[in-house]
Structures are given as structure tokens and as C-alpha cells.
């Protein structure tokens, strides 16, 4: 069903693209627009992931230079029944993450260093589970192609000044057609792009909470990411705003209203939906209460392994613990670990 909806959406966007071409140049303009749309879809299918990762200056990591981050993604992918995606890190203080790729076999997930610094282990797992949900639903390909087509429609609208409006261009609507191409069509494409992104974020929240096992972890992570995005700018995202909807939280602004022109749903609405989901999953609140309980009232048996396969470590002795290198390359609770050898050093 999701594949059918994706095909219908892409067909609608292509039809809108062809309609803009018809308004500008008549039948000839429509055929040219069809060729451009086909070329755009083909290029996006094979190269969208490389484009997005390059624009955000993401660096691929593995179990050697980012073992804990890599292990979280690996275990969650296994939990979701997905192939292991490529893992990337973005050297950016704004906490955020996104997924890309044309299918689950060619997917990639990326997290910023700010995300790994500011979120707890369980919250990082919840965020990556959300991104894996996008991969499982094949949202990454759909949203990237929709964004590309929306940008191309806007480009055609700008070109309307140089085309249609006279008989030489076979434009049956004259100046009215040019005006529609310039104003209405790009606006309609923008509405479709935003509606697609917002709908799929809710679905990815739900599925991501199922994968990580606790909706409250994702709710907490969304709150922290949203507050961080309000305070910390993301220059790479500002230079490429067409890709902003791929991130888990809008990297361009801290808007909280669930408005027509927002690329993401309201964070408060998403958190409320996750909290409602947690109330319907008795095991999730119980797990959260166990984590919040003081060590003195914890059960004697060791706690079960988390969904990423890492059991809770025993309580260390009272003697001061020696500092050790953080597996993410940066110290989430203090200054940067100078001795780390991560690719963002």
C-alpha cells in the first residue's frame, strides 16, 4: 500500500510539472516538462543520497571510529528486520539527524555530533529508530524526489518570464497561464511537499517508538532536539533549505505551530502522540519507571539488554572512576575529548 501511495504521489507531482510546462509553452512545453521530470526523477533515484550527504558534509563511520553509535544503529536495524545502513556523522553542534537512500538496501543514516553530545544513550537509540522507520517506509526516496520536483516546478515558474504569453510559444492561456505558472504552481508544489513530510513524520515516530521499544525515549529526544535547534544555527541547512524536511526536526527554525507552511509537525503534537502511545503500551512506562528508580530499589537480577543489544553495566565501586575515551569521539558531559581519533577531529 505504501508503494502504491508513493507511485501515486510521484505521478501527481509529475502531472503538476507537466501542467506548468503546458501553461508556459502549450503542448511543446508540456512534452519538454515531461522529459525534464523523467530526467529529474532518474537522477534523484540514483544520486539523492550522495547529494544530501555531501551538502551536509557527512563523514562515514564504522565500528572502529564510532563503535557505540555504530552498534546502536546495527542492533536497531536487526530489531527492525532491515539491512545495516551506512552510518554517517555530521560535525555540527545542532542536535539533529536524517536518513536517505533509494531503498533499504542502499540506505544511510546520519547524526550530528551535537545529537550525540546532548542526548542520552536511549534517546540516541530512539532517534536512530525513527530514521530507520523512514528507511523501512521508503520515505527517504519519496521525500527527496518530491523536494527535487518542487524545486524544478519553482524554477519553471521563474522561467515563465522568458517563455509563454504569446502565440509563438503556443500558450493557449496567454498571460493568465504565465501568471498561474509563476505563482500558483510553485505554491501548490510547496504545499504537497510540506504535507507529505508532516504526514510521514507522525508515521515514523510511531514506528520508531515500536523499534526502540519505548515511545517516551523518542518524546524526550524530540523535546531536546527542538530546543537545541532553536538556539543553535545550522549553516549547511540554511544554504540548502529544500532538504530541511529530511531532518527529524526542522533545522531552519524553532517553529512550534502546526501550520500549513511548516515542513514538520508541531513538536508538542508529536510528543503528545508519543505519550498517548506510551499509555497504550504498558511495558514502556514500566521500563521508564525502572530507569528512574534509585539503585537501592532495583531488582537483584541484572536488567535485560536494551533493544540495541547493550546490557546495563553494573554499578562501579565507590572509588573515583578513571576517565576514558568516549566511543563517539566527543564527551557528552564535558569538553571535547582531545585524545579522540574520530573522523571529525
Residue pairs with C-beta under 8 A, 6 or more apart in sequence:
2 137
2 138
3 138
6 138
6 141
6 142
9 142
9 146
9 192
9 196
10 41
10 142
10 145
10 146
10 149
12 192
13 37
13 145
13 146
13 149
13 150
13 189
13 192
14 34
14 37
14 38
14 41
14 149
16 149
16 153
16 185
16 188
16 189
16 192
17 33
17 34
17 36
17 37
17 149
17 152
17 153
17 156
18 30
18 33
18 34
18 37
19 30
19 185
20 33
20 153
20 156
20 157
20 181
20 185
21 29
21 30
21 31
21 32
21 33
21 34
21 36
21 156
22 29
22 30
22 33
23 29
23 160
23 164
23 171
23 173
23 177
23 178
23 180
23 181
23 185
24 156
24 159
24 160
24 163
24 164
24 169
24 171
24 177
24 178
24 181
25 32
25 163
25 164
25 169
25 170
25 171
26 164
26 169
26 170
26 171
26 172
27 170
28 169
28 170
29 163
29 164
29 169
29 170
29 171
33 156
36 152
37 149
37 152
40 145
40 148
40 149
40 152
41 145
41 148
41 149
43 148
44 141
44 144
44 145
44 148
45 102
45 141
45 145
46 102
48 100
48 101
48 102
48 140
48 141
48 144
48 145
48 148
49 100
49 101
49 102
49 106
49 107
49 108
49 140
49 144
52 98
52 100
52 144
52 243
52 246
53 88
53 100
53 108
53 110
55 236
55 239
55 240
55 243
56 90
56 92
56 98
56 110
56 236
56 237
56 240
56 243
57 90
57 91
57 236
58 88
58 89
58 90
58 108
58 110
59 88
59 89
59 90
59 91
59 343
59 344
60 86
60 87
60 88
60 343
61 69
61 70
61 87
61 88
61 89
61 342
61 343
62 70
62 87
63 70
63 71
63 74
65 329
65 341
65 342
65 343
66 87
66 89
66 327
66 328
66 329
66 342
67 327
68 121
68 310
68 327
68 328
69 87
69 89
69 111
69 116
69 124
69 327
69 328
70 87
71 308
71 309
71 310
72 121
72 124
72 125
72 128
72 308
72 310
73 84
73 85
73 87
73 109
73 128
73 132
74 84
74 308
75 307
75 308
75 309
75 310
76 125
76 128
76 129
76 132
76 211
76 212
76 307
76 308
77 83
77 84
77 85
77 132
78 84
78 309
79 129
79 211
79 212
79 307
79 308
80 129
80 132
80 133
80 136
80 211
82 104
82 107
82 132
82 135
82 136
83 104
83 105
83 107
85 99
85 101
85 104
85 107
85 108
85 109
85 132
85 135
86 107
86 108
86 109
87 108
87 109
87 110
88 108
88 109
88 110
88 111
89 110
89 111
89 112
89 113
89 116
89 329
89 342
89 343
89 344
90 96
90 110
90 111
90 112
90 113
90 236
91 112
91 113
91 344
92 112
92 113
92 114
92 234
92 236
93 112
93 113
93 114
93 117
93 232
94 112
94 114
94 228
94 229
94 232
94 233
94 234
94 251
95 112
95 114
95 115
95 117
95 118
95 119
95 224
95 225
95 228
95 229
95 232
96 111
96 112
96 114
96 115
96 225
96 228
96 229
96 234
96 247
96 248
96 249
96 251
97 109
97 110
97 111
97 112
97 115
97 127
97 128
97 130
97 131
97 247
97 248
98 109
98 110
98 131
98 246
98 247
98 248
99 107
99 108
99 109
99 110
99 131
99 132
99 134
99 135
99 139
99 140
99 246
100 107
100 108
100 110
100 140
100 144
100 246
101 107
101 108
101 135
101 140
101 141
102 140
102 141
103 138
103 141
104 135
104 136
104 138
107 135
107 140
109 128
109 131
109 132
109 135
111 124
111 127
111 128
113 328
113 329
113 330
113 344
114 228
114 232
115 124
115 127
115 225
116 124
116 328
116 330
116 332
117 328
117 330
117 331
117 332
118 224
118 228
118 332
119 127
119 221
119 224
119 225
119 332
120 220
121 310
122 212
122 214
122 217
122 291
122 306
123 217
123 218
123 220
123 221
123 224
124 221
125 212
125 217
125 306
125 307
125 308
126 208
126 209
126 212
126 214
126 217
126 218
126 220
126 221
127 208
127 218
127 221
127 225
127 248
129 208
129 209
129 211
129 212
129 218
129 307
130 204
130 205
130 207
130 208
130 218
130 248
131 204
131 208
131 248
132 208
132 211
133 203
133 204
133 205
133 206
133 207
133 208
133 211
134 140
134 200
134 204
136 207
137 200
137 203
137 204
137 207
139 200
139 203
139 204
140 246
142 196
142 200
143 193
143 196
143 197
143 200
143 245
143 246
144 243
144 246
146 192
146 193
146 196
147 193
147 242
147 243
147 245
147 246
148 242
149 189
150 186
150 189
150 190
150 192
150 193
150 242
151 242
153 185
153 186
153 189
154 186
154 189
154 190
156 181
156 185
157 181
157 182
157 183
157 185
157 186
158 182
160 178
160 181
160 182
161 178
161 182
163 169
163 171
163 178
164 171
164 173
164 174
164 177
164 178
164 181
165 171
165 174
165 175
165 177
165 178
166 174
171 177
171 178
173 180
190 261
191 260
193 245
193 263
194 245
194 260
194 261
194 262
194 263
197 245
197 263
197 264
198 258
198 262
198 263
198 264
198 265
201 248
201 264
201 265
201 270
202 265
202 270
202 273
205 218
205 222
205 270
205 273
205 274
206 273
206 277
208 218
209 215
209 217
209 218
209 274
209 277
209 278
209 284
211 307
212 218
212 307
213 283
213 284
213 287
213 306
213 307
214 278
214 284
214 287
214 288
215 274
215 275
215 277
215 278
215 281
215 284
216 274
216 275
216 278
216 284
216 285
216 288
218 274
219 270
219 271
219 274
219 275
219 278
222 248
222 249
222 267
222 270
222 271
222 274
223 267
223 271
225 248
225 249
226 249
226 254
226 256
226 267
227 254
229 249
229 250
229 251
229 253
229 254
230 253
230 254
231 254
234 251
234 252
237 243
237 244
237 247
237 251
237 252
238 252
241 252
244 250
244 251
244 252
244 263
245 263
245 264
249 264
249 267
250 262
250 263
250 264
252 263
255 262
256 266
256 267
256 268
257 266
258 265
258 266
258 269
277 284
278 284
278 285
278 288
279 285
290 298
290 303
295 315
302 311
302 312
302 314
303 311
303 312
304 311
305 311
306 312
325 337
325 339
325 340
326 332
326 337
326 340
328 342
329 337
329 340
329 341
329 342
329 344
329 345
330 336
330 337
330 340
330 342
331 337
